[in-house]
Amino acid sequence: MSTPHFAVSVIALAVFHAFSGAAVAAEPAVEAAGAAAEQSMPEVVVSATKVRATTASVAGFGNAPLLETPASVSVLTSQQMLDLQIRSTTDAAKFDASLSDSYNAVGYAEQFSIRGFKLDNASSYRKDGMAIPGDTQIPLENKERLEVLKGLSGLQAGVSAPGGIINYVTKRPTDTPLRTVVLEARERGTLYGAVDVGGRFEDNRFGYRVNVAGERLRSYIKGADGNRKFISAAFDWRLSPQALLQVDADYQRKSQLTAPGFQLLDNTTLPVVDADTMLNNQPWSRPVETTTSNIGARFEYKFSSDWSTTVSANQHHFKRDDYTAFPYGCGPNFYPGYCGNGDYDVYNYVSLGEKKSPLTMQALVQGRFATGALAHQFTGGASFQKNSEKWGDYIYTESGRSNIYQPVVVAPVGGDVNAPAFERRHGNERSLFAQDIVSLNAKLKLHAGARYVQVRRVEYVGPNDQNVPLPDANTDVGFWLPNVALVYSLLPNVSLYTSYAQGLEHGGIAPMQTKNEGQALAPSKSKQVEVGIKADIRPDLSATLALFEIRKGLEYTDAGNSYVRNGEAQNRGLEMALNGRATRELMVGVSATALNTRQSDTGQASLDGKRVTNVAAFKSSVYADYAVPQIEGLNLNANWQYSGKKAFDPENQVFVPSYHVLNLGASYATRIGGVSTTLRASVNNALDKFYWRDVTQDLGGYLMPGASRTFRVSAQFDL
């Protein structure tokens, strides 16, 4: 994959070479069957099995049955991601009403909120439970599951945003040979190819899993083009019946022109634009270049059938060169905001050499024991995380003025090389944690645990207004994070739970153009209470209902243009989900979230009592997949998304309207040349509705349109 134009072509050639290789290898084995058997045997159609996940690791310290987990958790398996043509977390978010976009700009970083709280890029995204930055598109090609824990995760993760965490579980070697190839094309020119290979070596103590992907990106926004290349490998070594060593590594390079959002006209009116309008369209616009890599290791040893220990680690590296012809304001009257005629100021933004390198390590011991009539499931351990963040003084210079309806070419001002990057922030987190799940009787279990986190951070402050250097800001503080829950098995397939938890998050970082720009607020705690009910209606159909309240400190830019924490944000909500096989032919997925969000105790009448921005009071997603009985292998599917109106500004003076989006698709499983093949086609936003999918207050407040009608076709080959 030496160039973006040939990335998918090379994979396609490899596919057809693999087909021919597979046929040649199979000839000796099938020669005895002869042509007679070939004529007499009917064609066999193989359909992918679509089974919901029943366990997850994100809500604890190992895989646990979802029915017995006292938390709201959703899981997408790798097979479901194939069936639903999910290529990114943005695609996955369509099927979970609690997961929403939050400054999710095309070509930049995929960023989300859960339960109305924006996730922290430094701590809320996890790979096998280890923190990784959420500053780019996290690849899914080597992920076995995508797990979403909704709500506080202080016990499980330590520092993380109160909305929850997203955990990406790495694919591991398979016991039987796996050879899967996926090719995809979208109407605007996106081409995608991926290979997934797994199995065991001749010495079956050693296993392997390799994933390779290439993508030519052609966004629904005109000009937001780019390419992505990805490779990963995972190996395991069964040292003995008791000992297992796993290692994995991955590398991704992504280059894409980013698509900025829109601001209000005259700071009062929503602009009327086409969804494919590109504001970063100057001749000197350049793509954002991002590279990421991971090296992970995990060692598990079983002392007995009841006790085991696990030691794991992950080293992540992130680097970004950021270029944007950035639209902001319409001087001298509006900062932020565009003029009423659509005029906006264009800034040359350049930030080169941004780097992050988090290292996470964890050791835990797990076991079962009894004290009298009480049975215990115990987990105890320690974790350590350190991170270094580097960036230089960026270039941000006004270069001219353009218009959202009639673009104008302006000359860049300020050059294209910023000051050298240096370490601006570094720190570490040390944690001790323990949890005991006590079976009080045959039906009632007590989950009791706590984590102690010591947070240390040193942050470069820089000079003051008189250019006098200021001392570094230091944080060194410890927090106890308790978590307690009761789970009652009303029936063997129905459980009730209630829980109380405390969480911890890093303070937000003051955005551009604020007085304390780039500085981080101190860590702060949050609190949550939740009650819920879960039912496995059948082995392949589950339902959940959860009622929760989360309270945390409110962070915002005050009237003096300083980023502060003051007052409280309170989110109360109700979540409902139904997933699995409703009938033999019908698979369903229903997700709905009702949220009541309020700001209080800020001392500002314009904020107190108002709704939190970018949060719908009600959001839902309904999915159905129907296997047509008259045509074996043919499935038809549809997804309907609804979002209520959302506040654009903290004062709730402007709201974006509610919207409906309908997605349609079909798949057909057959055999082509003796190879199991699944053909898929879909149309997203089938009714071609315009809607504002993302309404963020970041960087002064931006609106991002959802994708217009888009077609895609794909083929999956299982050799």
N, C-alpha and C positions, 0 to 999 in steps of 0.2 A: 504494500500500500504506500507507494512512494509519493503519490500525489492524490489530492482529494478526488479528482475526476476518475482515477482508476481504482479507488478503494474498493468499491463494491464489485467492479468488474473482475478484479483478482479473486475475490471470494466466489463469485459465480463460476469462474473457470475451475476453481478448486472443487466446487460442488459437482460439476459434470465429470471432472476427473475422478472424483470419489465414486460417482455412480458407475463409471466404466470399470474402476478398480474393484468395486464390490461385485459386479457381474462376473468379472474374470475369476475372482477368488471363489465365487459360488459354483462355478462350472463343474469342478470335480465332484462336489458334493451332490449335485442334482443330476449328474449325467445318467445315473441308473434309472431315474424316474422317467426320462425320455419324453418324446413329444406326445405319446398317448396320454400320459397323466396330465400334461399341459392342456390337452384338448378336453379331457373329461372333467377336470376340476373347475368349479365355478369361480368367478372373480370374487375375492373377499374384500369387503369394505371395513376398514378399521377406524373407529371413532375415538377421539381423545376422551379419556375419563375426566369428568369435571366434578371433583369432590372437594367440598369445603375443608378448610383446615380445622382440626379439632384441638390442637395444642399451640402454644407460643412460649417463647423464652423471654419476651420483652417485659413481662410483668413480674418477673422473679429472677431466680439465679439458675435457671435451667428450664427445659421444656416442661410445661404443666398443662393439664387439661383446662380448656377455656371454661368449662362448666364449673370448675372448682376455684377459679381465679376471682378474687374480690376486686375486680377492676373492669372497666370497659376497654376491650381490646378488639381490634379488627386485623385480619390477616389475609393477604393475597399470596397464593403459592405461585411458583414458577409456571406450573401448568395453566393456572388461571390467567397469568400475565400473557402467555402465548395465545390462549383462547380469546382474550379480550384485546389483543394487539396493543398491549401496554409496552411502550418503549421508554417511558420516563415516569418519574413520580407525579408530574403534572397530569399525565394520562390516568394514573391510578387514583388521583384525587377526585375524579369524576364519580367514583363509586362509593365515596364515604362522605356523608353530609357534614361531619365534624371537621373535615380537613378542607381548608380554603387557601386560596392564593393570598400572598402578602408581600407585595412588591416583587412579584414573579415576572420580571421583564424578560421578553424573548431575547435569547442570545446572551443573557447574563447569568444570574444565579437563580435556581429554583428555590423559592422561599415560601413558607407556608405558615398558617396559624392552625391551632387546634383548640376547640372550644372557645374561640374568639381571642386567644392570646397568641401573638406572634412568637414563633420558635426562635431560639437563640442559635445563630449560625455556629457558635463555638462549642455548644454542648448538647443541643437537642437532636442532632443527627448522629446515629450510631452504626457502626459496622461490627457485627457480632458482639454488641454490647459496649464497644469501645468508641469513644468520642472521635468524630471526624468533622472537619469544617463543612458547612452547607453552603459553600460559596460558588458552587458550579453545579451542573447537572451530574447527579450521582448515578453511575452506570448500573443498569439492572441485568446485564447479560450474565454476570456471574453470581446472581442472587437467587437463592432457593426460596426465600420468603421475604415479603415486605410486611413488617409488623408495626402497628400503630397503637401505642399505649396512650389513652386519653385521660388527662388529669395529672396530678402531681406524681413525680417519680423520684422523690428525695431518697427513699430507701433503696430503690433499684439503681439509680444513676448518680446520686449526689447532686451536683450542680446541673440544672436544666430549667428551661422555661416552664411556668406552671401549666401551660396547655397540654403538655405531654411530650413524648419522644417518638421518633421514627427510627426503627431498627432494621437494618439490612442484613439478612442472614446469608452468609456465603455458601455457594454450592460446594459440595464435597464429592470425592470420588464415589463412583457407583460400583456395586458388586458385579453387575452385568454390563457388557459393552453398550455404550451410548454414543450414537452418531446422529446429531440433529443439525439441519441447516435451515435457516430462514432467510428468504429474500422478500423485499417489500419495495413498492413504489407508490408515491403520492402524486396527485395531479399537478402540483406546482413544481415538480421536479425532484423532490426528495427521493433518494435511493438508499436502501439499507440492506446490509447483508450481515449475517452472524452465523458462526459455527460453534457448536457445543459438543465436545468430545470427552468421554469419561470411561473408566473401567479400571481393571487391575492388570498389573504386569504378570509375567509368567510365574514369578514368585508372588503369590497373591497376598502376601503380607504388605505389599506396596500398591497403592492406588493413585490414580491421577484424574484430574479434571481440567480441561483447557477450554477457554472461551476467547474467541476473536470476533471483533465487529468493526465495520467501517460504515460511515454514513455521510452522504452528501446532503447537506441541509438546505432546503428551500422553504423558508417559513411562509405562513399565510400573510405576513407583512412584507410588502415589496422591498427587496433589497436586503433584508435581514438574512443573508446567506452565509454559509460556512461549511465546515466539515468536522467530523469527529472520528477518532481512531482509538480502539480499545483492545487490550490483550490482558489475559489473566491466566494464572495457573494455580492449582491447589493439589497438594499431595498429602497422603497419610502413610504412616508406617505403624503396623501392628507389632509393636516390640514384643509383646507377650499377650496372653489372654487377658491380663489385667492392665496393660499399659498401651496407650495410643498417643502417637505424636502426629500433629497436623500442622502444616505450614501452607501459606498462601501468599500470593503477590499479584498486584495488578497495576496497570499503567493506562492513563487516558490523556489524550491531547485533544483539545477542542478549540476551534477558531471560528468565531461567528460575529458578524456585525450586530450589535445590540440595538434593540428598538425601544427608545424612551417612550414614556407615557405622555399624556396630555394634561394641561392645567385648565382651570376655569377661564372663561372669557369675562373680563371685567371683574373677576373674583366673585361672580354671582351666577353665571350661566354655564351649563354643560355644553361643550362644543358639539357640533353636528359634523361628523367625519365618517369616512369609510374605514372599515376595520383594517384594511391593508395599507393605510397611510403611514409612511415612514418619515420621521422627523430627523433622523440621523442620516441624511441623504446628501451630504456635501461631497464634492469630488475628493476631498482629503480625508473623509471618514475611513477608519480602519477597523478591522475586526478585533474583538477582545480575545486575547490568546491566554488559554488556561491549561496548565498541566497538573495532574494529580497522580499520586502513587501511594500504595499501601504495601507493607510487609507485615504479615501476621503470623503468629505461632500459638499453638495450644497443646498442652500436655495434660492428659487425664490418666489417673491411676486409681484402680479399684482395689481397696484393701480387702473388701469382702462384698457380699451381696448387699450390705446395708450402708457401707461407708466408702467414700471416694474423695479425691482431691483433684482440683483443676488449677493449672497455672496458665495464664494467657497474656498476650501482649500484642500491641499493634503500633507501628510507626507510620505516620501519615506525612506526606509532603505535598504542599500546595504552592503554586506560583501563578501569578496573573500579571499580564500587561494589559492595561485598560486604556482604550482610546474611544472618545465619543465626541461628536459634534452635538453638544448637550443643549436642549431647549430649556430656558428658565427665565420667567418674567418677561416684562415689556416695559423697560424703563422709559421715563423716570416714575411712571405712575403705579406700576404693579410689580411687586417682588414678594411672593411669587404671583403667578397669574399672567394670562395673555391679554392683549388688548382686544376690544370688542370686535375688531375686524379680522382677528386671527393672527395678528403680528406677534412675534416672539423674538427674544434675544437669543443668539447662538453663541455658545461658549466653546472654546477649544479646551477639552479636558483630556489630560494625559497623566496616567499614574503607572509607572513601570517598576517592576521588581517587587511587587507585593508578595510576601512569603509567610506561610504558617507551617509549623512542624510539630504538631501534637504527638506525644508519646504516651500511651496508656498501658498500664500493667495491672493485673489483678490475680490474686490467689484466694481460693476459697476451699473450704472443706464442708462436705454434706453427708448427713447420715440420719439413720432412724434408730430410735431407742424408746424404751418405755420406763415410766416411773409409776409403779403401781398399776392403776387402771388407765392411766393416761398414756397415749401414744404420741411421740414427738417426731417431727421432721425438721431437723436443724440445719441451718446454713450459717456459717461464719467466715469472715475473711477480711482482707485488706486490699486497697487499691491505691494506685499512685498515677497521677497525670501531670505532665508538664507541657508547656507550650511556649513558643517564641513567635512573635509577630513582628515583621519588618515591613516598612514602607518608607518612601521618600516624600519630600514636599512636592505635591502634585502641581501640575500646571492647570490653571483655571482662569482663562482670560477671555473677555468679551471680544468677539470677532466680527459681529455685525448683526443684522436683523433679517429674518425670513418670515414666511407666512404659511399657516397650516393648509391654506387653500391654493396658494400660488407660491411655491417654493422659490427662494432666491439664493443664488450662489454667492457665498461670502468667502473672503480670504482668511485663512487661519492666522491667529496672532499668538505669539508666545512660544513658538518652536514646538518640537515633538520629543524632547528629552527632559525629564524632570530631574530634580536633585537625587543623588545616590540614596538608595534605601539603606536604612540602618534600624537596629532593634528599637522599637518604640514601646513594646510591652512584653513582659515575660512573667511567668508565674507557675505555680504548681498547686495541686490539690492532693492532700493525703487523707485517706478515709479508713475507718474501721467500721464494720457493720456486722449485724447478727439478726437472724430471724428464726423464730420457732413457730411451727404450725402444730398446735396441740389439739388432738381429737378429744374433746371433753366428753363426748358420748358418741353413739353410732351415727348421729345426725348433725352434731354441732362441732365446728372447728373454730379455734381462735388463732388468728394470724397476728403475731406481735413481733415487732422488730424496730430497729433504730440504726441510724448511721451517724457517726461523728465525722464531720468534714472540717479540715483545717485549710483555709484558703489563703494563699500568699500570692501577692502580685506587686510588681514594680512597673510603674508607668512613666514614660518620659513626658514631661509637661511642656518644656520649651521656655522661651523668653516671654516676658510680659509686654504690655503696650510700649514700655520704654526700652524694649530690647534687652532687659536684664534677665539673665538665665534664672529660672526658678528650679527649686529642688524637685527630684522625682517624687511622684505620689506613691506611697507604700500602703499596702493592705496586708494585714496579718491577723486573721480573726477565725475563731472556731464556731461551729454551729452543730447543735443536736437536731436530728430530723427523725422524729418518731412516726411510726405507722402502725395502726392497729385496726383489725377488721374481724368481723364474725361472719361465718358462712354456715347457713342452715340448709341441709338437704331436705326440702319439703317432701320430695319424692325422689326415687333413684335418678330421674332425669330432669328434676327441677331444683334449683338452688336459689336461696335468697341471701343477700349480703348487705352489710353496712360497714362503712369504713371512715376513718379519720386519718388525715396525713398532713405532714408539713413538708414544704419543698424549699429549695434554695436556688436562686438564679444570680448570675452576674449582673451588675448594674448595666443599664443601657449605655451606649456610646453616643455622645453628643454629635448630632449630624452636622453636615456642612453648613456654613454661614451662621452658626450660633456662636455666642461669646466663648463658650468652653468647648469648641469644636474638637472632636477627636478624643476627648477625655471620657473615661468610664466612671459611672456612678458606683458607689459601694455595693457589695452584694446585699441582697434582701431576701427575707423569707416570705412564703405564702402559705395559706391554709386551705384545706378542702375537706368537705364532708360529702359523702355519697351513699346512696342506697340503690340497690338494683335487684333484678330478677333475671335468671337465665334458664332456658329450657331447651333440651334436646328433644324436639317434638318427635323426631325419628333419628336414627343414626346418621342420616344424611340431610337433616333439616334442623336448624337451630334458630332461636329467637332470644333477644335480649332487650331489656328496658332499664335505663339508669337515670336517676335524678341526682343532681349535684349542685354544689355551691362552692365557688373559688373566690378568695379574696387576696389581693396583692396591692403593693404600693403602685400608685399611678405615676407614670413617667411621661413628660411632655415638655414642649418649649413654651416657657412662660412669657408674660407680657414684656419682660425685659430682655427677651431673646436669649435666655439661658436655658439649657436643658436641665431639668430638675426632676426629683421625685417628691411628690407632695400629694396628699390625699390618698384615696383608695379607689381601685377598680374592683367591681363586684360582678361576677358572671354567674347567673343561675340558669340551669338548663335541664332539658329532658332529651334523652337520646333513645332511639328505637332502631332495632335492626332485625332483619329476617333474612337468612341465607341458607341455600341448599336446594335440594330437589323436592319440589312441591308434588309432582307426579312423575311417572316414569319418563315422560317426554319433556317436562317443563322444569327448568332451573330458574330460580328467582334470587334476586338480591335487592333488598329494600333497606334504605338508610334514611333516617330523618332526625333532625336536630332543631329544637326550639330553644332560643337563647334570649335571656333578659340581661342586658348589660347596662351598668350605671357607673358614672363617675361621681365621687362625693368627697367632701372635706378638703377641697382645694382652696377654699377662700375666694374663689372667683365665681360670681353668679353666672357668667357665660359658660362655665364648664359643669358646675355641680348639678347633678340630676340628669345630665344628658347621656345619650347613648354613645357607646364606644364606636369609633370609626371602623368602617370596612367589615362590619359584622351584621349579618342578616338576622332578623328576629326568627325566621323560619327558613330552613333549607332542607331539601330532600333529593334523593336519587333512587330511581326505580329501574331495575334491570331484569330482563326476562330472556331466556334462551329456550327455543322450542325445537325439539327434534321431530322433523316431519316424518310420521310413520310410513307414509306412502313411498318415500324415497329414502332408502337407507343411506346414512352418511350425511344427509342434508340437515343443517340447523339454521334457523332464522332467529335473530336477536334484535332487541331494541333497548335503548336506555333513555330515560326521560329525567332531566335535571331541572329543579326549580330553586330559585333563590329570591327571597324577599328583598325589599329595598334596603339600602345601606347608607349610613351617614358618611358624607365626604369629609366634613370638618368637625373638630371637637365641639364647636359651638352648635352643631346640628342645624346650620342655616341652609345647607344644600344636601339633598339626598339623590342618589342614583336610583332609577326605577328597578322594580323586580323584573325577573326574566325567566323564560322557559327555553330549554334547549332539547331537541330531539335528535338522537343518534340511532342509525339503523345499520344492520350488518347481516351477513350470512357466511356460512362455512360449509365446505363439502369435503368429506374424507373419502379417499379412494386409494387405488394403487396405480402407479404409473411406472412402467418398465420394471415391475416387481418391487418397487419402493413405496412404502406407506407415505401417502401425500395428503396434506390438508390444505385446501385452497380457501382463502378468506377474502372478503370484500366488505367495505363499510363506507358509510357517508356520515361524517360528523356535522352537526348543526344542519340537519337535512332540510329544515325550513328556511335556512339562511337568515336567521334573525340577528340583528345587531344588539349587542349588550355590553355593559361595562362589567367585566369579570373581576377586576381588581381595583380597589379604591384605597390608595395608601396615603398616609401623611408623611412618609419619608421624603426628605429633600424638599420640603415645602408643599407637598401634596400633589399626587399624580393619579390619573385615570388611565387604565389600560383596557382596551377593547378585547372581547373574546374573538376567537377565530370564526371567520365566515365559513360557508359550506365547503367542506374538503372531502375528497374521495381518496381512498387508499385500497390497494390490493396486495396480498402477500401469499406466499407459498411456503409451507413447512414440509421438509423431507426428513423422514426418520429411516436411516439406513439400517 
